[in-house]
Amino acid sequence: MTWRSVMGTTTILKNVLDRKPMVAFPTQYALEPRHFELKIKDLKNSQIIEHLYKADNQRSTEYWRLEEIVEFMQECMSNPNTWLTVLYWMDENGNIYVIDGGHRVSLLVAWIKRYFADEQVDNAPNFDDQQKADLRYIRDKLGECCDFQKILTDPSLMEVKDNIEKLSIRFMHVVGSPEDARKAFESINSKSKRLDRWEESHLKNRGRDTFYAIYACCYLNDNRANLIDLGEDEINRIIVLGEKTHNLLFKNILLDTDLTHGKRIGLVTELLNILSNGSDMDLDESDGQAKRVFNRLSALYTILSRIAKPQGDNRNVSLGLHPQLYFFKDGRFQITSFLAWFAIIAESHHENKLQHFTSVRKSVETLIANFPIATTETVGKFGSGIKGHDRLQIVYKAFIKIGSKVTIDFDDESSLNTIILALSKSFDYLNFNEHLEAGFHGIRDEQAIQDIVNFVEELKPDERPKAQKFSLTTKTILRQKFNIQNQNFCRICDGLLYSPSTEVDHRIAMSMGGHGGLDNAILLHPYCNRFKSDRTEEEARAALFGA
């Protein structure tokens, strides 16, 4: 037997759920979402199963290959934290229309109703010959576990049963009209893509303190199941603090900026890294993990509270930094500036220097507003985001130093010359051509200039580590990994990769000190490699797609 569907897609999930049009109803639509969870083992006997439908705009459930079905079922049997989230709309009769997650729901319903064990079981769809062959393929791969009932009743499958009994489907409600639901579907599918590197990194760190801290503040309404490992007695306060942190960071400070889920995870990851100063805080086992997670969230929330005032929380006195001045430029969020100021405020908080910052704050803000070149040129030279925020910190600390040494008055020749010369001598890549000639010969405060230059020199880090080229061994291992793990999409253009026509590139460019190890290596199309140049993946994609 040659399995046609092994190489392509299968239609065995196509008719598990009936399709039903979403019809507007005259009564009031729900104003608050009705999210809920349901144990997989309880789904068969739940009234919900008789009210499940595919929405009229849901794509046909025939996009999964047989291998994907088998892999998903194996994941469910081995991992009690398997991602099982469904987006739905509900009509006035309580019918549930699956907007996103149709393949997962159809598979679970088919499994529970024993279609995989016996395609002729009562109420099974009328499977054709090819579909029956596909079902036999699943039985060959899963053995007894293709029968959901047997998993729950056979003592020899106790370990699988324990995992299955922990699994829940999370139903996320889309409120509003059928048109609102269709727009939600279109939004999800127009932006859908594989996990980015931050999402991948986060999932690989499952079980660590940072993993749970990130879940608490990045996965609202979907975090209880993933935090349950910390214990029922502790997770309620972690969930509450996570939600407060989420609202403070992404709403109050970032002003509801449209960041992808992966970028939000990456941002929180880097904030936690800044607070831990790069150390592995998981090594401290003097407290239980739940307490450690809570403490990490508390530390993050405290510094964010210094930056902006949380609604209804007056315990942490806030500086109330204006986000449009400190973290935005031309209406666009500048992650490098935010990371830099977060690190500075965290340091000032821990060293009790917030009063000093406040005393020079007006001067600092004047410099930020009038010398944007200091920010843009620094980011241009050292990179954005994680790569460059440490160097941008030095620039902003120089602003603080200038504020303590110079009276900021741009109408005063001495003040302006002192500021310009202090910055140009401290940062040789800054170009103030229109001011320098006059400044070098005009009046200025030489002592203040020297103090500022000396201050900056002490802050500058040692030279970045020497860049490394990839060894032949590294390239060989990467290509083997490509073949084994089917990592076959270009991270710049998302196009399919053909292994012989690829090049090995540095995630972090050699010019930025990128090393030649395997974890810094990616395969790209040769054209995409040239197009990326020294940019990050995110910067290259933004340049390519216009984001």
C-alpha positions as CSV (number, residue, x, y, z in Angstrom):
1,M,0.0,0.0,0.0
2,T,1.3,3.5,-0.9
3,W,-0.1,6.1,1.4
4,R,-1.2,9.0,-0.9
5,S,-2.0,11.1,2.1
6,V,1.4,10.7,3.7
7,M,2.9,13.0,1.1
8,G,-0.2,15.2,0.9
9,T,-3.1,16.1,3.0
10,T,-6.0,14.0,4.2
11,T,-9.7,14.5,4.3
12,I,-10.5,12.3,7.3
13,L,-11.2,15.4,9.4
14,K,-13.4,17.1,6.8
15,N,-16.8,15.9,7.9
16,V,-16.3,15.4,11.6
17,L,-17.9,18.7,12.4
18,D,-20.8,20.1,10.4
19,R,-20.5,23.5,8.8
20,K,-23.2,26.0,9.8
21,P,-23.6,29.7,8.8
22,M,-23.3,32.3,11.5
23,V,-26.5,34.2,11.6
24,A,-27.0,37.6,13.3
25,F,-29.7,37.7,16.0
26,P,-31.7,40.6,17.2
27,T,-31.0,40.3,20.9
28,Q,-28.0,41.9,22.6
29,Y,-24.6,40.4,21.7
30,A,-22.4,39.4,24.6
31,L,-20.4,42.4,25.8
32,E,-18.0,40.3,27.9
33,P,-16.2,37.3,26.5
34,R,-17.2,33.9,27.8
35,H,-13.9,32.1,28.0
36,F,-14.0,28.6,29.5
37,E,-12.0,25.3,29.7
38,L,-13.2,21.8,29.2
39,K,-11.3,18.6,30.0
40,I,-10.8,16.4,27.0
41,K,-12.0,13.4,28.8
42,D,-15.3,15.2,29.6
43,L,-15.9,16.3,26.0
44,K,-17.7,13.2,24.9
45,N,-20.5,13.5,27.5
46,S,-20.7,17.3,27.4
47,Q,-23.7,19.0,25.7
48,I,-21.2,21.2,24.0
49,I,-20.1,18.5,21.6
50,E,-23.7,18.5,20.1
51,H,-23.5,22.3,19.5
52,L,-20.0,22.4,17.9
53,Y,-19.9,23.7,14.3
54,K,-17.4,24.9,11.8
55,A,-18.1,28.6,11.1
56,D,-19.1,29.3,7.5
57,N,-15.9,31.1,6.8
58,Q,-13.6,28.5,8.3
59,R,-11.4,26.8,5.7
60,S,-12.0,23.2,5.0
61,T,-10.4,20.8,7.6
62,E,-8.3,19.0,5.1
63,Y,-5.0,20.9,5.4
64,W,-3.2,18.5,7.8
65,R,-1.1,15.6,6.7
66,L,-1.4,12.2,8.3
67,E,2.0,12.7,9.9
68,E,0.7,15.9,11.5
69,I,-2.3,14.1,12.9
70,V,-0.2,11.3,14.4
71,E,2.3,13.8,15.8
72,F,-0.5,15.9,17.4
73,M,-2.1,12.8,19.1
74,Q,1.3,11.7,20.3
75,E,1.9,15.2,21.8
76,C,-1.4,15.0,23.6
77,M,-0.5,11.6,25.0
78,S,2.9,12.6,26.3
79,N,2.6,16.3,27.2
80,P,-0.2,17.5,29.5
81,N,0.6,21.1,28.5
82,T,-0.2,20.6,24.8
83,W,-1.5,23.8,23.2
84,L,-5.3,23.3,22.8
85,T,-6.9,26.7,22.3
86,V,-10.0,27.3,20.2
87,L,-11.5,30.7,19.1
88,Y,-15.3,30.6,18.8
89,W,-18.4,32.7,18.3
90,M,-21.8,31.8,20.0
91,D,-25.3,32.4,18.7
92,E,-28.4,33.0,20.8
93,N,-29.1,29.3,21.0
94,G,-25.8,28.4,22.5
95,N,-24.3,27.0,19.3
96,I,-20.5,27.2,19.2
97,Y,-18.9,28.2,15.9
98,V,-15.2,27.3,15.7
99,I,-13.4,30.3,14.1
100,D,-9.9,29.1,14.6
101,G,-8.8,25.7,15.7
102,G,-11.0,23.6,13.5
103,H,-8.4,20.9,12.7
104,R,-7.6,20.4,16.4
105,V,-11.2,20.3,17.5
106,S,-12.2,17.9,14.7
107,L,-9.3,15.6,15.5
108,L,-10.2,15.5,19.2
109,V,-13.9,14.8,18.5
110,A,-13.0,12.0,16.0
111,W,-10.6,10.5,18.6
112,I,-13.1,10.7,21.4
113,K,-15.9,9.2,19.2
114,R,-13.5,6.3,18.3
115,Y,-13.4,7.1,14.6
116,F,-9.7,6.1,14.5
117,A,-10.4,2.8,16.3
118,D,-13.4,1.8,14.2
119,E,-14.5,3.9,11.2
120,Q,-17.9,2.1,11.3
121,V,-18.7,3.1,14.9
122,D,-22.2,4.6,15.4
123,N,-22.7,8.1,14.0
124,A,-19.3,8.1,12.2
125,P,-19.1,10.0,8.9
126,N,-19.5,8.0,5.8
127,F,-15.8,7.5,5.1
128,D,-14.7,6.6,1.6
129,D,-12.1,4.0,0.7
130,Q,-9.1,6.4,0.8
131,Q,-10.2,7.9,4.1
132,K,-10.5,4.3,5.6
133,A,-7.0,3.6,4.3
134,D,-5.8,6.8,6.1
135,L,-7.5,5.7,9.3
136,R,-5.7,2.3,9.1
137,Y,-2.4,4.2,8.7
138,I,-3.2,6.1,12.0
139,R,-4.0,2.7,13.7
140,D,-0.7,1.3,12.5
141,K,1.2,4.2,14.0
142,L,-0.6,4.5,17.3
143,G,-1.7,1.0,18.1
144,E,-4.1,0.7,21.0
145,C,-3.8,4.4,21.7
146,C,-5.9,5.3,18.6
147,D,-8.8,4.1,20.8
148,F,-9.6,7.0,23.2
149,Q,-11.9,4.7,25.3
150,K,-9.2,2.1,25.7
151,I,-6.7,4.8,27.0
152,L,-9.1,5.6,29.8
153,T,-9.9,2.0,30.8
154,D,-6.8,-0.1,30.1
155,P,-4.5,-0.3,33.2
156,S,-1.5,-0.9,30.8
157,L,-2.0,2.6,29.4
158,M,-2.1,4.3,32.9
159,E,0.7,6.8,32.1
160,V,-1.0,7.9,28.9
161,K,-4.3,8.2,30.7
162,D,-2.7,10.4,33.4
163,N,-1.5,12.8,30.8
164,I,-4.8,12.8,28.8
165,E,-6.8,13.5,31.9
166,K,-4.9,16.7,32.5
167,L,-5.6,18.0,29.0
168,S,-8.1,20.8,28.6
169,I,-9.4,22.7,25.6
170,R,-9.4,26.4,26.2
171,F,-12.4,28.1,24.4
172,M,-11.7,31.8,23.8
173,H,-14.9,33.8,23.0
174,V,-15.1,36.4,20.2
175,V,-17.8,38.9,21.2
176,G,-20.0,40.9,18.8
177,S,-21.7,40.1,15.5
178,P,-20.9,37.4,13.0
179,E,-19.0,40.0,11.0
180,D,-16.8,40.7,14.0
181,A,-16.1,37.0,14.2
182,R,-15.2,36.8,10.5
183,K,-12.8,39.8,10.9
184,A,-11.1,38.0,13.8
185,F,-10.6,35.0,11.6
186,E,-9.2,37.1,8.8
187,S,-6.9,38.8,11.1
188,I,-5.5,35.6,12.5
189,N,-5.0,33.9,9.2
190,S,-3.5,37.0,7.4
191,K,-0.8,37.2,10.0
192,S,-0.3,33.6,10.7
193,K,3.2,32.2,10.4
194,R,5.4,29.8,12.2
195,L,6.8,30.5,15.7
196,D,9.4,33.1,15.7
197,R,12.7,32.7,17.6
198,W,11.4,34.2,20.8
199,E,8.4,31.9,20.9
200,E,10.7,28.9,20.2
201,S,13.1,30.0,22.9
202,H,10.3,30.5,25.4
203,L,8.9,27.0,24.8
204,K,12.3,25.4,25.0
205,N,12.7,26.9,28.5
206,R,9.5,25.2,29.8
207,G,9.8,24.5,33.5
208,R,12.2,27.4,34.3
209,D,11.3,30.4,36.4
210,T,11.4,32.8,33.4
211,F,9.1,30.5,31.4
212,Y,6.4,30.8,34.1
213,A,7.0,34.5,34.6
214,I,6.6,35.2,30.9
215,Y,3.5,33.0,30.7
216,A,1.9,35.0,33.5
217,C,2.2,38.4,31.8
218,C,2.1,37.4,28.1
219,Y,-0.7,34.8,27.9
220,L,-3.6,36.4,29.6
221,N,-6.8,34.3,29.9
222,D,-4.7,31.3,28.9
223,N,-2.2,30.9,31.6
224,R,-3.8,29.0,34.4
225,A,-3.2,25.6,32.8
226,N,0.4,26.4,32.2
227,L,1.0,27.7,35.7
228,I,-0.7,24.8,37.5
229,D,2.6,23.1,38.0
230,L,3.5,25.8,40.5
231,G,0.6,24.7,42.8
232,E,-3.0,25.8,43.2
233,D,-2.2,27.7,46.4
234,E,0.3,30.1,44.6
235,I,-0.9,30.6,41.1
236,N,-3.8,32.9,41.8
237,R,-1.6,35.7,43.0
238,I,0.9,35.1,40.2
239,I,-2.0,35.4,37.7
240,V,-3.2,38.6,39.3
241,L,0.3,40.1,39.3
242,G,0.9,38.9,35.7
243,E,-2.2,40.6,34.5
244,K,-1.2,43.9,36.3
245,T,2.3,43.7,34.8
246,H,0.8,43.0,31.3
247,N,-1.5,46.0,31.5
248,L,1.2,48.3,32.8
249,L,3.7,47.4,30.2
250,F,1.7,46.9,27.1
251,K,-1.1,49.4,27.7
252,N,0.2,52.2,29.9
253,I,3.8,52.3,28.7
254,L,3.7,50.9,25.2
255,L,0.3,52.5,24.5
256,D,-1.2,49.4,23.0
257,T,1.5,49.3,20.4
258,D,0.8,46.5,17.9
259,L,3.6,44.1,18.8
260,T,3.5,40.5,17.7
261,H,3.1,37.8,20.4
262,G,6.7,36.7,19.7
263,K,8.0,40.3,20.1
264,R,6.1,40.7,23.4
265,I,7.7,37.5,24.7
266,G,11.1,38.7,23.5
267,L,10.7,42.1,25.2
268,V,9.7,40.6,28.6
269,T,12.5,38.1,28.3
270,E,15.1,40.9,27.9
271,L,13.6,42.9,30.7
272,L,13.9,39.9,33.0
273,N,17.5,39.4,31.8
274,I,18.3,43.1,32.6
275,L,17.0,42.7,36.1
276,S,18.9,39.4,36.7
277,N,22.0,41.0,35.1
278,G,22.4,38.0,32.9
279,S,22.7,35.5,35.8
280,D,20.7,32.3,36.1
281,M,18.3,33.1,38.9
282,D,16.9,29.6,38.8
283,L,19.9,28.4,40.6
284,D,18.7,29.9,43.8
285,E,16.6,27.2,45.2
286,S,16.3,28.6,48.7
287,D,12.7,29.4,48.0
288,G,10.1,27.3,46.2
289,Q,9.7,27.9,42.5
290,A,6.3,29.6,42.8
291,K,7.8,32.1,45.2
292,R,10.8,32.7,42.9
293,V,8.4,33.3,39.9
294,F,6.4,35.7,42.0
295,N,9.5,37.5,43.1
296,R,10.7,37.9,39.5
297,L,7.4,39.3,38.4
298,S,7.4,41.6,41.4
299,A,10.8,43.0,40.5
300,L,9.6,43.6,37.0
301,Y,6.4,45.2,38.1
302,T,8.3,47.5,40.6
303,I,10.6,48.9,37.9
304,L,7.7,49.3,35.4
305,S,5.8,51.1,38.2
306,R,8.7,53.6,38.5
307,I,8.4,54.3,34.8
308,A,4.6,54.7,34.7
309,K,1.9,54.8,37.3
310,P,-0.2,51.7,37.4
311,Q,-3.9,52.4,37.5
312,G,-5.3,52.2,41.0
313,D,-1.9,51.3,42.6
314,N,-0.1,54.0,44.6
315,R,2.4,51.8,46.5
316,N,5.2,52.3,44.0
317,V,5.8,56.0,43.5
318,S,6.2,56.6,39.7
319,L,8.5,58.9,37.8
320,G,5.7,59.1,35.2
321,L,8.0,59.1,32.2
322,H,6.2,60.4,29.1
323,P,6.3,57.4,26.7
324,Q,6.0,59.6,23.5
325,L,9.3,61.4,24.5
326,Y,11.3,58.5,26.0
327,F,10.1,55.4,23.9
328,F,8.6,56.6,20.7
329,K,9.8,58.5,17.6
330,D,7.3,59.7,14.9
331,G,4.6,57.5,16.6
332,R,6.7,54.3,16.4
333,F,7.8,52.4,19.4
334,Q,11.6,52.4,19.8
335,I,12.4,49.2,21.6
336,T,16.1,50.1,22.0
337,S,15.3,53.3,23.8
338,F,12.8,51.5,26.1
339,L,15.3,48.8,27.1
340,A,18.0,51.5,27.7
341,W,15.8,53.6,30.0
342,F,14.4,50.5,31.7
343,A,18.0,49.5,32.6
344,I,18.8,53.0,33.8
345,I,15.7,53.3,35.9
346,A,16.3,49.8,37.4
347,E,19.9,50.8,38.3
348,S,18.7,54.2,39.8
349,H,16.0,52.4,41.8
350,H,18.4,49.9,43.3
351,E,21.1,52.5,44.0
352,N,18.7,55.1,45.4
353,K,19.5,57.6,42.6
354,L,16.0,58.5,41.5
355,Q,16.2,61.8,43.3
356,H,19.4,62.7,41.3
357,F,17.6,61.8,38.1
358,T,14.7,63.9,39.0
359,S,16.9,66.9,39.7
360,V,18.3,66.9,36.2
361,R,15.2,65.4,34.5
362,K,14.2,68.6,32.6
363,S,17.7,68.9,31.2
364,V,17.7,65.3,30.1
365,E,14.3,65.6,28.4
366,T,15.5,68.8,26.6
367,L,18.5,66.8,25.3
368,I,16.4,63.9,24.2
369,A,14.1,66.2,22.3
370,N,16.8,68.4,20.7
371,F,19.5,65.8,19.9
372,P,17.7,62.8,18.4
373,I,20.8,62.3,16.3
374,A,22.5,60.8,19.5
375,T,19.8,58.1,19.6
376,T,19.5,57.4,15.9
377,E,23.3,57.3,15.2
378,T,23.9,55.0,18.2
379,V,21.3,52.6,17.1
380,G,22.6,52.8,13.5
381,K,26.1,51.9,14.6
382,F,25.5,49.3,17.3
383,G,22.2,47.8,16.3
384,S,18.7,48.0,17.6
385,G,17.0,46.1,20.4
386,I,19.1,43.7,22.4
387,K,22.3,44.3,20.5
388,G,22.3,48.1,21.0
389,H,20.5,49.0,24.2
390,D,23.6,48.8,26.3
391,R,25.4,51.4,24.2
392,L,22.4,53.6,24.1
393,Q,22.3,53.5,27.9
394,I,25.7,55.2,27.9
395,V,24.3,58.0,25.7
396,Y,21.4,58.6,28.0
397,K,23.7,58.4,31.1
398,A,25.8,61.1,29.4
399,F,22.7,63.2,29.1
400,I,22.2,62.8,32.9
401,K,25.8,63.8,33.5
402,I,25.5,66.8,31.2
403,G,22.4,67.9,33.1
404,S,24.4,67.9,36.3
405,K,27.3,69.8,34.8
406,V,25.8,72.3,32.4
407,T,22.9,74.7,32.5
408,I,20.9,73.8,29.4
409,D,20.3,77.0,27.5
410,F,20.5,76.8,23.7
411,D,20.4,80.5,23.4
412,D,23.6,80.7,25.4
413,E,26.7,80.2,23.3
414,S,28.8,78.6,26.1
415,S,26.1,76.1,27.0
416,L,25.5,75.0,23.5
417,N,29.2,74.7,22.6
418,T,29.9,72.7,25.8
419,I,27.1,70.3,25.1
420,I,28.0,69.7,21.4
421,L,31.7,69.3,22.2
422,A,31.1,67.0,25.1
423,L,28.9,64.7,23.0
424,S,31.2,64.7,19.9
425,K,34.3,64.0,22.0
426,S,32.5,61.3,24.0
427,F,31.0,59.6,20.9
428,D,33.2,59.9,17.9
429,Y,30.5,58.6,15.5
430,L,28.2,61.6,16.3
431,N,28.4,64.2,13.6
432,F,27.6,67.8,14.6
433,N,29.3,69.4,11.5
434,E,27.2,72.6,11.5
435,H,28.2,73.4,15.1
436,L,31.8,72.1,15.5
437,E,33.8,74.7,13.7
438,A,32.3,77.5,15.7
439,G,32.4,75.4,18.9
440,F,36.0,74.6,18.7
441,H,36.8,78.3,18.7
442,G,34.0,79.6,20.8
443,I,33.5,79.9,24.5
444,R,32.7,76.7,26.4
445,D,33.2,75.0,29.8
446,E,36.4,73.0,29.3
447,Q,36.2,71.4,32.7
448,A,32.6,70.2,32.2
449,I,33.6,68.8,28.8
450,Q,36.5,66.8,30.3
451,D,34.4,65.6,33.2
452,I,31.7,64.3,30.8
453,V,34.3,62.7,28.5
454,N,36.0,60.9,31.4
455,F,32.6,59.7,32.7
456,V,31.7,58.2,29.3
457,E,35.1,56.5,29.0
458,E,34.5,54.7,32.3
459,L,31.2,53.5,31.1
460,K,32.2,52.2,27.7
461,P,32.5,48.4,27.6
462,D,35.6,46.5,26.4
463,E,35.7,45.9,22.7
464,R,33.1,43.3,21.5
465,P,34.4,39.8,21.2
466,K,36.2,39.0,18.0
467,A,33.8,37.8,15.4
468,Q,34.2,34.2,14.2
469,K,33.6,32.6,10.8
470,F,31.8,29.3,10.6
471,S,33.9,26.2,10.6
472,L,33.2,23.5,8.0
473,T,32.0,21.3,10.9
474,T,29.4,23.9,12.0
475,K,28.1,24.2,8.4
476,T,27.9,20.5,8.0
477,I,26.0,20.0,11.3
478,L,23.6,22.8,10.3
479,R,22.8,21.2,7.0
480,Q,22.3,17.8,8.7
481,K,19.9,19.6,11.1
482,F,18.1,21.1,8.2
483,N,17.5,17.6,6.7
484,I,16.5,15.9,9.9
485,Q,14.3,18.6,11.4
486,N,12.8,19.8,8.2
487,Q,13.7,23.4,8.9
488,N,13.0,24.3,5.3
489,F,11.8,27.9,5.3
490,C,13.9,31.0,4.9
491,R,13.7,33.3,7.9
492,I,13.9,36.4,5.8
493,C,11.4,35.8,3.0
494,D,9.5,32.7,4.4
495,G,10.1,31.0,1.1
496,L,10.9,27.3,0.8
497,L,14.6,26.4,1.1
498,Y,16.4,24.0,-1.2
499,S,19.4,22.8,0.7
500,P,22.0,22.8,-2.1
501,S,21.0,26.4,-2.9
502,T,21.5,27.9,0.6
503,E,24.1,29.9,2.4
504,V,25.0,29.8,6.1
505,D,24.6,33.2,7.7
506,H,25.2,34.7,11.2
507,R,22.1,35.5,13.3
508,I,24.1,38.3,14.9
509,A,26.4,39.7,12.2
510,M,30.2,39.3,12.4
511,S,30.5,43.1,12.4
512,M,28.5,43.1,15.6
513,G,30.7,40.4,17.2
514,G,28.6,37.5,16.2
515,H,30.4,34.2,16.9
516,G,30.8,31.1,14.7
517,G,28.9,28.7,16.8
518,L,25.9,26.6,15.7
519,D,23.4,28.6,17.8
520,N,24.3,31.7,15.7
521,A,24.0,30.0,12.4
522,I,21.0,30.0,10.0
523,L,20.4,28.9,6.5
524,L,19.1,31.5,4.0
525,H,18.6,31.9,0.3
526,P,21.8,33.5,-1.1
527,Y,19.9,36.6,-2.2
528,C,18.2,36.9,1.2
529,N,21.7,36.5,2.8
530,R,23.0,39.5,0.8
531,F,19.8,41.5,1.5
532,K,20.1,40.9,5.2
533,S,23.7,42.0,5.3
534,D,24.5,43.1,8.9
535,R,20.9,43.7,9.8
536,T,18.9,41.5,12.3
537,E,16.3,39.2,10.9
538,E,13.6,41.5,12.2
539,E,15.2,44.6,10.5
540,A,15.7,42.7,7.2
541,R,12.1,41.5,7.2
542,A,10.8,45.0,8.0
543,A,12.8,46.4,5.1
544,L,11.6,43.6,2.8
545,F,7.9,43.6,3.7
546,G,7.6,47.3,4.6
547,A,6.6,46.6,8.2
